[in-house]
Amino acid sequence: MLAQHMHRCGMDVYQQLRSQQDPDYLSRQEEMYRAVETYVRNHAGSRSDETFRIPVVFHVVYGNDEQNVSDEKLLEQLDILNRDYGRLNEDTVNTRPEFQPVASSTGIEFFLAEWDPQGNPTNGITRTQTDVGSFWLSMTDMKTTSAGGIDAWDVNHYLNIWVCNMAIPFLNVPFILGFATPPEGAPNWPAGSGAEQPQYDGVVLHYQIVGSIDAPDETFATISKGRTATHEVGHYLGLRHIWGDGDCSADDGLADTPTAGEAQQQTCDYTSNTCNDGPADLPDQIENYMDYTDENCMNMFTKEQTTAMRFIVENFRNDLLLGTKNAPGVPTTKARMFPNPVEDYARIQLEGKDVPTGISIYSMDQRLIKKMPYSEMLDLSDLERGLYFILVDYTNHKGFTRFSKK
C-alpha cells in the first residue's frame, strides 16, 4: 500500500533524523513556533498590497523519456502554484464556512525565469540526462552535477525546483513525493534547518506528481492535483505543517490553523477533530495545503500563513524579488504583445521612448527562429503553433516578453 512505503513530504524524514540525533531538537522546535506566532500577532492587518513575483527554474533530471517531464506539464505545475497561492483555484467553494473568514490569497506569484545567471534569455527550464537510476537515497545528489544531477542557479535570485526520480527501485513506488529547504535563520525553524549547503536550497519533486494526473491509479489517487509543489513551496517560504509535527501539545505557531493531533494521511475526513481547543473548538483544517490530506480536499492557505510567508520573503528571501536585473546584459525594458495568444498579427508595446533597432524571436528551447527590423505591428503568420519569446534590441539594452502562437 502507498502509506507503507511513501512519504508525502521529506520533512517527515528530516524531523525523524534530527530528533534521533538530537534529543533536544523537538523541544527547541516548539520554542521556535512561538517566535513566528509573536510576529504574526504584531503584524496582523499590516500586509502591503504589493504582489511578490518569484522567478522559478525547473531542473529536470531524467534517466528515460518518461522521467523527462514535458514543458507543458511544467507550465501546468506553475499554473497550479499560481492558482493555489492566489486563491484562484476552482475548489475554493469547498472551504467550509468556519474557515472561509481566514482563507486568503497570499499575494505571491511565480513565473518562469526569463534570464539565466549569465544574463542570457532562457525558458526557465534545464534538462539533464543522468545515469543515476533513482535519487531516493540522497537529498542532495540531484542538486549536484558531479553526482548525476545539476547544480543550482543562484539560489538567492531563483527558486530552484528539481524534478527527478525518487522511486524505491525494487518497489517502483516513490519514496518521497517532494521536499524543500526552509530559509536558514527563519525564526520558526530551529538553527540548522536550512539547506546543508547554500547551493542545495530549493524544492525537489518526484517526476510523476508534477502537474495534475488525469486518470490516477490507486497509488496516485489522493495526490493527483499537483499540490505536492504547493505544499513544498510553502516550506520553502517558511511554513510548518499545521499539526506542528507532534501531538495536541504541539502547534505551528499560527492561531488560524486549529491544533491537530496528527497529519491527515491521504484522507478527506471532514468529521476529524483530533484536539479540543476549548469553547471555540474547531475541526481539523483538512483544507489546508500544509496538511497531508487527500489533495482533492486541499484548497486554502490562511491569513496568518500568508503573513508568515510574506514576512519570510521580505526578510529572508528578499533577493528573489530583485531577479537578475543587475547581471551583465540583462534587459531593463519590458515589452507586451497584443493579442496574446497570437493568430497571425500582433502589436508590440514597449516601455520608454528609446527606438529599437531590431527584433529576434526564439523558441522556448532558445533556438533563434527569425530576426526582423523593428516594427510596431508584427507579421507572425509563418510561425508554427507553440510558445516563443521575443527579444527587442536597443543600442544599450534589450526588451523581452513571451507569447504563444495559436
C-alpha positions in Angstrom: 0.0 0.0 0.0 1.0 3.6 -0.6 1.2 4.7 3.0 3.5 1.8 3.9 6.3 2.9 1.6 5.9 6.6 0.6 6.4 9.9 2.4 4.2 12.7 1.3 6.9 15.2 2.3 10.6 14.7 3.0 10.3 16.9 6.1 9.0 13.8 7.9 12.3 12.0 7.3 14.2 15.1 8.3 12.4 15.5 11.6 12.9 11.9 12.5 16.6 12.0 11.8 17.1 15.2 13.7 15.1 14.0 16.7 17.1 10.8 16.8 20.4 12.7 16.6 19.5 15.5 19.0 17.1 14.7 21.9 16.5 18.4 22.5 15.6 19.2 18.9 11.8 18.9 19.3 11.7 21.0 22.4 13.8 23.7 20.7 11.5 23.4 17.8 8.5 24.3 20.0 10.3 27.4 21.2 10.7 28.4 17.5 6.9 28.3 16.9 6.4 30.9 19.5 8.7 33.4 17.6 6.6 33.4 14.4 3.4 33.5 16.5 4.6 36.7 18.1 5.5 38.3 14.7 2.2 37.4 13.1 0.2 38.7 16.0 2.1 42.0 15.9 1.7 42.4 12.2 -1.9 41.3 11.7 -3.5 43.5 9.1 -0.3 45.3 8.1 0.2 43.4 4.8 1.1 45.6 1.8 -0.8 45.2 -1.5 2.4 44.6 -3.4 2.5 41.3 -5.3 5.6 39.4 -4.8 6.8 37.8 -8.0 9.3 34.9 -7.7 11.4 33.6 -10.6 11.4 29.8 -10.9 13.8 27.5 -12.8 12.8 23.8 -13.2 15.7 21.4 -13.4 14.5 18.2 -15.0 17.0 15.4 -14.2 15.9 12.3 -16.1 17.1 8.8 -16.9 14.5 7.9 -19.6 11.8 9.6 -21.7 9.1 9.1 -19.1 11.1 11.0 -16.5 11.8 13.8 -18.9 8.7 15.8 -17.9 7.4 18.0 -20.8 7.4 21.7 -20.9 3.6 21.6 -21.0 3.4 19.7 -17.7 5.9 22.1 -16.1 3.8 25.0 -17.2 0.7 23.3 -15.8 2.5 22.9 -12.5 3.4 26.6 -12.5 -0.2 27.4 -13.2 -1.3 25.2 -10.2 1.1 27.1 -7.9 -0.3 30.4 -9.0 -3.9 29.4 -8.7 -3.3 27.9 -5.2 -1.3 30.8 -3.9 -3.6 33.4 -5.5 -6.8 31.6 -4.2 -7.9 31.3 -7.8 -8.5 27.6 -7.6 -12.0 26.4 -8.5 -12.3 24.3 -5.4 -12.3 27.3 -3.0 -16.1 26.7 -2.9 -15.3 23.6 -0.8 -13.8 25.6 2.0 -16.1 25.0 5.0 -18.0 28.1 6.3 -16.0 28.1 9.6 -12.7 28.6 7.6 -13.9 31.0 4.9 -13.1 34.1 7.1 -9.5 33.1 7.4 -8.9 31.8 3.9 -6.6 34.1 2.0 -4.7 34.8 -1.2 -1.0 35.1 -0.5 -0.2 37.9 -3.0 2.7 35.7 -4.2 3.1 34.8 -7.9 5.6 32.5 -9.6 7.0 32.9 -13.2 9.5 31.0 -15.2 12.9 32.7 -15.2 13.4 34.9 -18.2 17.2 35.3 -17.9 19.8 32.8 -16.7 22.5 33.8 -14.2 24.8 34.9 -17.1 22.1 37.3 -18.5 21.1 35.1 -21.4 17.4 34.7 -22.3 16.0 31.4 -21.0 12.7 29.5 -20.9 13.3 28.7 -17.2 13.8 25.0 -17.8 17.0 22.9 -17.8 17.3 19.3 -18.8 20.0 16.9 -17.6 20.2 13.2 -18.6 21.6 11.1 -15.8 22.8 7.6 -15.3 21.5 7.6 -11.7 18.6 5.2 -11.6 16.9 6.8 -8.6 17.8 9.6 -6.2 15.7 8.1 -3.3 18.7 7.6 -1.0 20.0 11.2 -1.2 18.6 14.6 -0.6 21.4 16.4 -2.4 22.7 14.3 -5.4 20.0 15.6 -7.8 21.3 19.1 -7.0 24.9 18.3 -7.8 26.3 18.0 -11.3 29.2 15.8 -10.2 26.7 13.3 -8.6 24.5 12.9 -11.6 22.2 15.9 -11.1 22.6 19.6 -11.9 23.9 22.4 -9.9 21.5 25.1 -8.8 21.3 28.5 -10.4 22.0 31.4 -8.0 19.8 30.3 -5.0 19.5 33.9 -3.9 17.8 35.0 -7.1 15.9 31.9 -8.3 13.5 29.4 -6.7 15.2 26.2 -8.0 12.9 23.2 -8.4 14.5 19.9 -9.2 12.3 17.3 -10.9 13.7 13.7 -10.7 13.0 10.1 -10.0 12.8 9.3 -6.2 11.2 5.9 -6.6 12.3 2.9 -4.5 13.9 0.7 -7.2 12.6 -2.7 -6.1 9.1 -1.4 -5.4 8.7 1.2 -8.2 6.9 3.4 -5.7 8.2 6.9 -4.9 10.0 7.0 -1.5 9.4 10.8 -1.1 7.0 12.8 -3.2 8.9 16.1 -2.6 10.9 18.0 -0.1 12.1 21.6 0.4 14.6 23.5 2.4 13.3 26.3 4.6 15.2 29.6 4.8 18.2 29.4 7.1 17.7 31.7 10.1 13.9 31.9 9.9 12.5 32.4 13.4 10.1 29.5 13.3 12.7 26.9 12.4 15.5 25.6 14.7 19.0 26.6 13.8 20.4 24.4 11.1 17.1 23.6 9.5 18.0 25.2 6.2 20.0 23.7 3.3 23.0 21.6 4.3 25.0 23.9 2.0 23.7 27.1 0.4 23.7 25.7 -3.1 21.3 23.0 -2.1 18.5 25.4 -1.3 15.2 24.9 -3.1 12.5 22.3 -3.8 12.6 18.7 -5.1 9.6 16.9 -6.7 9.2 13.3 -7.8 8.6 13.4 -11.6 5.3 11.6 -11.5 3.5 14.2 -9.4 4.4 17.3 -11.4 1.2 18.9 -12.6 -2.1 17.0 -12.4 -2.8 13.4 -13.2 -5.9 12.9 -15.3 -6.6 9.2 -14.6 -4.6 8.3 -11.5 -4.2 4.7 -10.4 -4.5 3.6 -6.7 -1.0 4.8 -5.9 -1.7 8.4 -7.0 -5.4 8.7 -6.4 -5.0 11.1 -3.4 -2.1 13.0 -4.8 -3.2 13.8 -8.4 -3.8 17.6 -8.2 -0.2 18.8 -8.4 -0.3 20.1 -4.9 2.9 18.5 -3.6 4.6 21.5 -5.1 2.1 23.9 -3.4 3.0 22.2 0.0 6.7 22.1 -0.6 7.0 25.7 -1.8 5.1 26.5 1.5 8.0 25.0 3.4 10.5 26.9 1.2 8.7 30.1 2.2 8.9 29.2 5.9 5.6 27.4 6.7 5.4 24.5 9.1 3.0 21.5 9.0 -0.3 22.6 10.5 -0.3 19.8 13.1 3.1 21.0 14.4 4.8 17.7 13.7 3.7 16.4 17.1 0.5 15.7 19.1 -2.1 18.1 20.5 0.6 19.8 22.7 2.5 20.9 19.5 1.5 23.7 17.2 2.6 25.5 14.0 2.6 28.8 15.9 -0.4 30.2 13.9 -3.7 30.9 15.6 -5.9 30.4 12.5 -4.8 26.9 11.8 -6.5 24.9 14.6 -4.5 22.5 16.7 -4.4 19.0 15.3 -3.0 15.8 16.9 -1.7 14.3 13.7 -1.5 14.6 9.9 -4.4 13.6 7.8 -2.8 10.8 5.8 -4.3 10.8 2.3 -7.8 11.0 3.8 -10.7 13.5 3.3 -12.5 13.2 6.7 -14.5 16.3 7.4 -15.5 14.9 10.8 -11.9 14.8 12.0 -11.3 16.8 15.2 -8.2 15.4 16.9 -7.7 18.1 19.5 -10.0 20.1 21.8 -9.2 23.8 21.5 -11.7 24.9 24.2 -15.0 26.7 23.9 -14.3 27.8 20.3 -13.1 24.3 19.3 -12.8 23.9 15.5 -12.4 20.8 13.5 -9.1 19.9 11.9 -8.4 22.2 8.9 -8.1 19.4 6.4 -8.5 22.0 3.6 -5.0 23.4 4.4 -2.2 22.9 1.9 0.2 22.3 4.7 -1.5 19.0 5.8 -1.2 15.6 4.2 -4.8 15.5 3.2 -6.1 13.9 0.0 -5.3 16.7 -2.5 -8.9 16.7 -3.6 -9.8 18.3 -0.3 -6.9 20.8 -0.2 -8.0 24.4 -1.2 -6.6 27.1 1.2 -3.9 29.0 3.0 -4.9 31.1 5.9 -4.3 34.8 6.6 -1.6 34.1 9.2 0.1 31.7 6.9 0.1 34.5 4.3 1.6 37.0 6.8 4.2 34.5 7.7 5.3 33.7 4.1 5.4 37.4 3.2 7.5 38.1 6.2 9.9 35.3 5.1 10.1 36.7 1.6 10.7 40.2 2.8 13.3 39.3 5.4 15.0 36.1 4.3 14.4 35.7 0.6 14.2 39.3 -0.5 16.8 38.8 -3.3 14.2 36.7 -5.1 12.3 39.9 -5.7 15.3 41.5 -7.3 15.6 38.9 -10.0 18.8 39.2 -12.1 18.3 42.7 -13.2 21.8 43.8 -12.3 23.5 41.0 -14.2 25.5 42.0 -17.3 23.5 42.0 -20.4 20.1 41.7 -18.8 17.4 43.9 -20.4 15.7 46.5 -18.3 12.8 47.3 -20.7 9.5 45.4 -20.6 7.5 44.5 -23.7 3.9 43.4 -24.2 2.1 41.7 -27.1 -1.5 42.3 -28.1 -3.2 39.9 -28.7 -1.6 37.1 -26.8 -2.1 34.3 -27.9 -1.4 35.4 -31.4 -3.1 34.2 -34.6 -1.2 35.9 -37.4 -0.5 39.6 -36.5 0.3 41.2 -33.2 1.1 44.7 -31.9 4.1 45.1 -29.6 4.0 47.8 -26.9 7.3 48.9 -25.2 8.2 50.9 -22.2 10.3 54.0 -22.6 10.9 56.3 -25.6 14.1 54.7 -26.9 13.8 53.5 -30.5 14.5 49.7 -31.0 16.9 48.6 -33.7 15.5 45.1 -34.3 13.6 42.1 -33.1 14.6 38.5 -32.6 12.2 35.6 -32.0 13.3 32.5 -30.1 11.7 29.1 -29.5 11.3 28.0 -25.8 14.4 25.8 -26.2 16.4 29.0 -27.1 16.7 28.4 -30.9 16.7 31.6 -32.9 13.6 31.4 -35.2 13.8 34.7 -37.0 15.2 38.2 -36.9 13.5 41.3 -38.4 13.7 45.0 -38.4 11.6 46.7 -35.6 8.0 47.3 -36.4 5.1 48.0 -34.0 2.9 45.6 -36.0 4.4 42.1 -36.4 3.6 39.5 -39.0 3.9 36.2 -37.2 1.8 34.1 -39.6 4.7 31.9 -40.6 5.3 30.6 -37.1 4.2 27.2 -36.0 1.9 26.8 -33.1 3.7 27.0 -29.8 5.4 29.1 -27.2 8.0 31.7 -28.1 9.9 34.6 -26.6 10.8 37.8 -28.3 13.9 40.0 -27.8 13.8 43.7 -28.7 17.2 45.1 -29.4 18.2 48.7 -28.5 21.5 50.4 -28.7 22.4 49.9 -25.0 19.8 47.5 -23.6 17.1 45.0 -24.6 13.4 44.3 -24.0 11.7 41.0 -23.6 8.3 39.2 -23.5 6.8 35.8 -24.1 3.9 34.9 -26.4 2.1 31.9 -27.7 1.1 31.2 -31.3 -2.3 29.7 -32.0 
